Amino acid sequence: MRLSNGRLKIAAIRTGTDPVGKLPAGSFVKTLEEQLGCPKCNVSYSLVVDWDHAADRWFETNSQPLILLLKKAIFMGHGTDHAVTHFETEGVVVTSFAVPRAVGTVTVN
């Protein structure tokens, strides 16, 4: 039986940061054991998904295309020093959320 209560949405949240956007809708969210890392540095992202979708027997199959999109987004984020701390995808579009960085003042002597 496949879940018919909505499309699968997966969020990737940078380890050590809080989610910036809304987490996947559902009763409970589950952080998966699998983490995604940047192949160029040691930054990692935890995967968060709705509990009901994670418990579905088709999750492994249905989640692979979304996880590949998140991997690509994380790799592309290396160029901006991983300023994006929260990615999520529900289809072919990856939405990114970044914490606004504090604007520093520059003193010229």
C-alpha positions, 0 to 999 in steps of 0.5 A: 500500500502506498501512502496517498496522503501527500507527496514525499518531502525530504529536508536536509538540515546542516548538522549543528544548525536549526531548521530555517523553514518548516519541516515536512508536515505530519504528526511526527518527523523522523531524522534518518540515520543516513547523512549527506556530506559535502564531498569537498569538505567535512560539512554534513546534513541530516535528513528529516522526513515525515514518520509515516513516509519513512515507515512506508515500505516503498520509502527506499525506492521513492526517496532515492531521486529526492536524495540525489537532488539534495546531494547535488544541492549540497555539492553546489553549496560548497562554492558559497561556504555552505551558507544554506543551512536547510534544503528541502525537496518535494519533487524536482525543485530544491528549496533552500533556506539560509540564515541571514548573516550578520553584517559586520562593520569595516574599519579603515585606518 
